[in-house]
């Protein structure tokens, strides 16, 4: 079975966020990092070169392929802040209605600027999505799903 292309790295989250060229995007990314940390209680870690993840879980996808991935993560892309909330989006659709300007696609939430959304609602969405995604990994499907904490 092939490993996922994006893996957890030892790269510095602080250095990654500091290297964001656009000052507004950098400020939003730092604020988002603090929201994720507070909402999840997990330390951030880099996943690949541009994703900041919180926590770690083993999951099995619909195809039967399993892998390790953060329950929630974000990436400060040029076009939008991309939040990886996976199954938490459909499960918490009522919160999305209260959030403000955003787009959704493929398990991701896209926000142009944090000023466009209610950050209190966003924090609740992050916390609930993390909990939902971790709970979904606890299915007896032949693989023992885990949520691990790693020192950063």
Helices and strands as residue ranges (DSSP letters): H 13-18, H 23-40, E 44-47, E 51-54, E 57-60, E 66-69, E 72-76, E 81-84, H 88-91, H 93-99, E 103-105, E 108-111, G 114-116, H 119-136
